[in-house]
Amino acid sequence: MSTPTATADTRSPVLQEMSFLDRWLPVWILLAMVTGLLLGRFVPGLNTALEAVKIGGISVPIALGLLVMMYPVLAKVRYDETRRISADRRLMISSLVLNWVVGPALMIALAWIFLADLPEYRTGLIIVGLARCIAMVLIWNDLACGDREAAAVLVAINSVFQVIAFGALGWFYLQLLPTWLGLPTTSAEFSVGTIVLSVLVFLGIPLLAGFLTRLIGERTKGRAWYEERFLPRIGPWALYGLLFTIVLLFALQGDAITSNPLDVARIAVPLVAYFAIMFLGSLLLTRAIGLNYAKSTTVAFTAAGNNFELAIAVAIGTFGVTSGQALAGVVGPLIEVPVLVALVYVALWLAPKLFPGDATVPAR
């Protein structure tokens, strides 16, 4: 995975920069999804065995896959540039508003429009909308040549907000707002401990590892060696971790997904609408306020993506592993992964059209 350098003159075309693995990413993801679904459907007791390997309510195999996936991406971040990113008010304010105001509001609207007669799925979908992305967005952002440092900062901010705001937003959207509108309410107790532990495991560990790797690597060998020799060696492991995680996620609920295709389709419709509206709307909004392609793309992916690991953990912990809420949570990555992969190509296609003359637009 690679991103453009600061100026257009030194960049090679995106497709030439992409490795064979990156170029065929949609194929590998599709194969991983199918493999997971087949394993979950036809290997007796597999999902039970995977669910049994937990520490503090977190699936150890899934945590391992996510750590392997996140570490190479976070090792690429130039942490000495994060102060510059944080000082960009347009970037920070637009991201916060899109993530914590627009995103949840859009998801609850779509959930009520498409799943008004299915309260369990509707609640699960709302929980997905409240869990803002802190993991795979780094992969999609990297592939679309977004601003890697900006992505790291926004992901960190989302993580802090997640701990502070998730429970309060759940109460507001599941109980208070429906009461105001005369709609049925849903009682749900969100464990702050589960949220904190999820953030620490899925972001904190790889973030610390990535920071220390760059710090030690640059001090001992220099930036040129670190970025030109070390990073290419560990880069493919992000994809390996991604595919491993996808196989496990779909294996866990393979039987439920394949046994309820119509329910999955009902849940999928508002999810597809959500990802498309959030991504394209965010891209156009950030372009309108003057952000360049790299930063606009980063804001768009962080706004469109969701932390499905947390959503699944909360749904299972609150309503049970066989609940409709948990199924809605699992359908989240089933739809999110291929749709956001497609949006990577949409972003690259739109880049020269929406941002003509922008130095951060990847060469084609």
N, C-alpha and C positions, 0 to 999 in steps of 0.2 A: 504494500500500500504506500502511496506517496502523494505528496502535495506539491504545488508549485513553489518556487522560491520567490523572493521579494519582487523580482522584475521579470517581465515577459521574455526578455532577451535570452535568459539562461535556462528557460524551461523547454523541455521536449514535449511533444504531444502526449496527451493523457493516455491514450491507448498504448503508446510505446512505453510509457512509464509503468503502466500496470503489468504485474506479473501474469503468467498464465493462470495461476490460481484466482487472482482478482478478476481477470477478464471474464472468467466463466463462473463467477460467484453465484448468479441466480441458479445455475444448474446444480452446483454443489449444495446449495441451500434446499432446493427442491428435493434432491436425493436424500438429504438428511431428514427432512420432514417426513418423507414417505417411509424411510427406514424406521424412524421413531414410531410412526403410526402402526406399521406392521409389527414391530416388536411388542408394542403395548397391546395390540389386538391378539396376537397369536402365541406369545410366550407367557404361559401361565405363571402368575405370581411375580412377574417382573416388576410391575408398578408397586406392589407391596414391599418387595425387597428394596427398591430404590427409596421408598418413603421411610423405611425403617432405619436407614443410615443417616441419622440427623444429629446435629449438635446445637442445642439451644433453639430447636425448631427450624433450623436451616438445613436443607438437604446438602450433605457433604459432596456427593458427585456433582451436583449443579454448581455449588460454590466453587469447586475445583475447576470446572469448565469455564466459569465466568472469570476467575482469577487469571487463568491462562490466556483468555481472550483479551482482558483489559490491560494486562501488564505491558505487552509490546507497544500498544498505542500510547499509554501514559509515559513510557520510557522515551517516546519521541518528542514529548512536549518540551519546549524551551521555557523553563520555569522563570528564567530571568526576565521574561517579557510579560509576565502576568500583571505587574503593576501598571504597565501601559494599557493593557486591556481593561483593567478595572476602572481606569480613569475615563473611559469612553461612556459618557452618560447616555447617549442615544442607544448604544448597544445594551447597556445594563437595564435601563428603564423599559425598553421595548421587550426584552426577554422576560423580565419579571411580570409585566402586564400580560403578555401572551401566555406564559406558563401558568400563572396563578389566578388570573381573572378570566381570560378568554377561553383557555383550554377546558377547564372544568365546566364552565357555563355551557360551552358548545356540546360537550359530551352528555351532560344531563338533558339538554334539549333533544338531542338525537335519541337518547335512551327512551325518553318519554314518547317521542314521535313514533319510533319503530317498535318499541317493546312495552307499550302501555298495558297490554294484557298478560305480560309475563314478568311479574314482579321480581322473581329471583334473578333472572337474567339481567333485568334492568338495573338492579342493585349492583350486580357484579360489574356491569359496564361502567356505572358511575364510579366504582372503586378504581377501575382501570384508569379512568379520566383524572382521578385525584392523584394517582401515583406518577409523578413527573419523571421523565427519563434521566437516569444517571449511568447507564451502562452502554448499550449497543449504539447509542447515538454517536459515540466516538468513532466507531467503525464506519458508519454511514457518512459522517462528516469527513473523515479521512479520504474515503473513496471519491467523494464529490469535490475534493480539493477545497474544503472549507478552512477556516482559520483554526488551526489546531490549538493554539494557546487560548484563544477565546472559548473554544469548546471546553477546555479543561476548567477554566474559570467559571463558566456558566453551569457546568455539571456540579462543581463544588458548591455553588450558591444554591442550586436546586436541592442538593443533599441537605444543607442546613435548613432550608425552608421546609423540606419534607418532614424533618423531625419536629419542627415547631408547629407546622400548619396542618398536617394530614388529619389528625383527629378532629380539629376544629372545623375544617372544611367538610369532613364526613358528617359531622353533626348538623352543619348548616344545610348541606345539599340533600341529606337523607331524612332529616326531621324538620328543621325550622322552615326552610323554603317551601316544601310541600304543604305544610300547615298553612302558610300564608296564601297559597294558591288553591287551597281546598282539595289537595290531592292526598292519597294514602301515604303514610310515613313508614320508615323502616328503622327499627332499632338496631344499632350496631355499636359494639364497644371495641375500639381500636387500641391495641396494646402499643404504648409508646416504646416499650422495651423491644418489641418486634421490629418496629420501624428503625430505631437506633441501631440495633444489631444488623439489620439488613444493610443500612447505609455503611456501617463500619466494615462489614465483610466485603460487600460488592464494590465499594469505592475506596474505603480507607486503606485496606491492605495493598491493593495494586497501585494506588496513588503514592503511598509511602515508598513502595519498592521501586516505582518508576523514577521518583525524585532522587532517591539515593543512588540508583544506577547511573543516572545522568551526572549527578554531582561527583561521584567517585570516578566514573569513566572519563569525564572531561579533565578532572584534576590529574589523573595518572597518565592518560594517553592523549589528551587534547580533543577539541571539538571535531576536527576533521576526521580523526580515526573513529571517534564515537559514531558520527553520523554516516560516514561512508563505508565503514567496515563492520561495526558492531550491530547497528540497527538493521541492516539488511539480513543479518543472520537470524535475528529473533522475530523479524516482521511476520513471516508466515505462520508463526504460532498463534497469532491473533485469530486467523481464519480457522486453524485447527480447533482452538478453544470454542469459537462460535459454533462450528458444526457439531462438536461434541455436545455442547449445551442444548442445541436444537434437538438432536436425537433424544436426549434424556427428557426434555420437556414434553415432547410429543409421545414418548414411550409411557410417561406417567399417566397420560389421559387418552392414550390411543383407543382404548375400548369405548370410552365415553364419547369421543369425537366420532368414531366410525359407526357407533350405534344410534347416534342422533343427528344424522346429516341435515335434516330440515331445521332443527334447532340451531345448529352451527351456522346454517345459511341466514337465519333470522338475526343472529348476533353479528354476523359478518357485515351485513349491509350498513348499519350505522358506523361500524368501525372503519370501513373503507371510506365512507363519506367524511368521517372525522379526520383521518390522516390526510386526505387530499385537500380538504378545506383549510386545515391548520397549516400545512406546508406551503401551499400556494399563496394563501392569504398572508402568512408571515413573510414570505419572500417578497411579495409586492409591497407590503407595508414598510419593511426595512429599506427597500430600494427607494421608496418615496421619501423617507426621512434622511436619505443621503448616505447610507452605509454601502460599502463596496460589496462585490460579489462574495468574497470569502466570508466576511462577517455576516452578510445577509443569509447565506446558506447555512452557516452555523446556527444562527438564531432560528431559522426555519426548521432545522432538524431537531434542535432541542425542544422546540415548541410542539412539534408533531409527534415525537417519540414518547413512549411511556415506560415506566419502570415496572414491567410485567412481573418481575421476580417478587417485588414488594406486593403488588396487587394480588398475586396468587397466594402468597404467604398470609396476607390479611384475610382474604376470602376463606381460605381453608381454616385458619385459626379461629375465625369468627363464626362461620356457618357450617364448617365440616368439609371433608375431602370429597364427598359425593354430592355436595349441594349444587344447585344451579348457579349460584354465585361463583363457586370454584370453577365450574365449566366455562362460564363467561370469561373468567380470568385466563384460563388456558387457551381459549380461542383467540385471546388478544395477540400473543406472538404468532399464532397460526396465520393471522391476517397481517399483522404489523411487519413481520420479517419480509415477505415478498413485496408488499406494497412499498415499504421504504427503500428496498433495493431498487425497485422500479423508479422511485423518486430520485435516486442518485443519478440515473440516466436522464431523467427529466431536467434536473438541475444543470447537468453538463450541456444539455441541448439548449436550454433557455439562456445560459450564461452570456453568450455573445449577443443575443437578441435584446436582453433586458439591461445588460451592462456594457454597451459598446465603448471601446477605448479604455476599459478598466484593466489595470495592470495585474489584478488578482484573478482575472478570468483565465482558466487553463487553456493552453494552446490545443488546437484540435488537429 
